[in-house]
Amino acid sequence: MIPLSIPNLAGNEWAYVKQCLDTGWVSSAGKFVNQFEDEVRGFTGAGHAIACMNGTAALHVAQIIAGVGPGDLVIAPNITFVATLNSISYTGAEAILLDTNPATWQLDLDVLERFFEEECELTDQGLIHKADGKTIKAVMPVHVLGNMCDMARLSELCTRVSAPIIEDSTEALGSTFRGKHAGTFGLFGTSSFNGNKIITTGGGGMIFTNDADLAARAKHLTTTAKTDPLDYFHDEVGYNYRLVNILAAVGVAQMEQLSGIIETKKFIDEYYRSELAGVGDIRFQKITDGVDANCWLFTFRTSRMRELLTYLNANGVQSRPFWTPMNQLPMYNGYRYYHVSDESSKLHAEAISIPSSSNLTETDLATVVATIKNFYAS
Ligand SMILES: Cc1ncc(COP(=O)(O)O)c(C=O)c1O
């Protein structure tokens, strides 16, 4: 089976993990955690980076610090991985789901603008959702597959209504909009280093912010809110969310390879786009103007998605469907879903992801393309 998206652990991972084991620094203190934060911060140009145990935890803590709590609302796209919505639920807030742009597959900014104009009111208490009187505390764009929406327009729309942006940039490490890195536009950004991401620590995440006070609070909350280096005094309900040294060691080794991995991902993306253009009714994701995407996971649309999925998986090419829209999941189907033509469910019915691991050989890539062509020819 040619795998969909597997880690590329070809660098110093063993050597750095061995250092942790040899020295006994395996847990939440240790030099690799700080080093990993520094490397990712330097790479992205974020003001501050705080390592966490996963991307969901990063999103959770970012929202708490942004003041999201029980009874509040957070705007999120209907097409995302479930962790986006779960992180909102953990705060006690609810999501307002907005439709997805059919070309870029990101939060649809026309829909967002209309939503602000028609459904919201800016008051002294904040941005109020008129239908239920609840406060919208944050807008959470998701940089789906490493693409982004027009971040200049999103920032302008959110500034107009004083709504902070918390970027679910978990899939977009290395992506930029007009040269600025994903995760550095909002009050907070986030990263995931889950096993299938562009680089991995097995499980891991990062919070980004440009504000020193917010960064200090993120570190505090993710490390059980302990105030004294010696005494066990904790000044609020904190979380045991800190990334551990042994995983950060893997992260440091992965960061050494990130630029090369992105180059390979871009090569894979270009290869598929040129080889699959005009095959069957395949349509590609449009990359937003101004975005330089990390090309994390190649995904395209076809009206024969289900048949193709079965065919590829039966013929040695691992592939998978796109996320079920959030409004179709049992725990979130009561949430309001603001849309004009329900592009989310159309995208879900058509999108399919194909092997994109950075360690695929050219023979693997040719096999993937040939198998897809065979399907449409048969
Ligand atoms: C869009 C999106 N949001 C959130 C997450 C959560 O990240 P993690 O798996 O590290 O908790 C992921 C990745 O799994 C993701 O793809």
The ligand as a MOL file (V3000), in Angstrom:
LIG
                    3D

  0  0  0     0  0            999 V3000
M  V30 BEGIN CTAB
M  V30 COUNTS 16 16 0 0 0
M  V30 BEGIN ATOM
M  V30 1 C -7.7530 21.3220 11.2810 0
M  V30 2 C -7.2160 20.6620 12.5200 0
M  V30 3 N -7.5170 21.2100 13.7230 0
M  V30 4 C -7.0470 20.6800 14.8590 0
M  V30 5 C -6.2290 19.5550 14.8610 0
M  V30 6 C -5.8290 18.9990 16.1630 0
M  V30 7 O -4.4710 18.7570 16.3030 0
M  V30 8 P -3.9940 17.5440 17.2480 0
M  V30 9 O -4.3120 16.2710 16.5350 0
M  V30 10 O -2.5320 17.7880 17.3710 0
M  V30 11 O -4.7010 17.6870 18.5450 0
M  V30 12 C -5.8830 18.9650 13.6220 0
M  V30 13 C -5.0050 17.7780 13.5060 0
M  V30 14 O -5.1540 16.7230 13.9260 0
M  V30 15 C -6.4070 19.5260 12.4280 0
M  V30 16 O -6.1300 18.9790 11.2370 0
M  V30 END ATOM
M  V30 BEGIN BOND
M  V30 1 1 1 2
M  V30 2 1 2 3
M  V30 3 2 2 15
M  V30 4 2 3 4
M  V30 5 1 4 5
M  V30 6 1 5 6
M  V30 7 2 5 12
M  V30 8 1 6 7
M  V30 9 1 7 8
M  V30 10 2 8 9
M  V30 11 1 8 10
M  V30 12 1 8 11
M  V30 13 1 12 13
M  V30 14 1 12 15
M  V30 15 2 13 14
M  V30 16 1 15 16
M  V30 END BOND
M  V30 END CTAB
M  END
